[in-house]
Amino acid sequence: TAVLGALIVLPAVSSAEEWSWTLLKDISGGIEDSCQPDIDINQADPFQLYAFVFPEGVLKSIDSGKNWKTVGLEGITSGMIATSPINPDVVFIRGSNPLEPDITLWKSIDGGITWRGIESISLNNVAFHPVDPSKMFAVTQDWLGGTLLSTDGGETWSIPQVNYIYPW
């Protein structure tokens, strides 16, 4: 499954040489240049997908993308999604919400039913450690040096003890 421009599509392979694509959802209405769509297939439950589209917010599918419902954060811009590799209900969205401009990282522990803002650092992307979901990594463009580490599932962030290449 991929986001191509403003379409969520599912690849289908009929043979080793032939690929085709099935349109799952057209999300082209209202997308601005500054908004980045994203999609994530949950490793713990591959039938469960999360997608971010502007202005709809976070969309969730529990049937491999056949049906979608909005699960919050409408109006958020530039969303990037990270789902826990072992718990399909733990989801992080990196993005800006005009209603709460100081929050840039949002967390749900109930599959998108509720969201809580947990960070105000300017993040570019977040990712879970593939084996230990209590460890997370983030990339930032500010004075923190480019890389952040969380050892408590994204609740707090620190600069890991590594050598950095600073922009100045």
Buried (B, 14 or more C-beta within 10 A) or exposed (E): BEBEEBBBBBEEEEEEEEEEEEEBBEBEEEBEEEBBBBBBBBBBBEEBBBBBBBBBBBBBBBEBBEEBEEBBBEEBBBBBBBBBBBBBBBBBBBBBBEEEEEBBBBBBBEBBEEBEBBBEEEBBEBBBBEEEBEBBBBBBEEEBBBEBBBBEBBEEBEEEEEEEEEEE
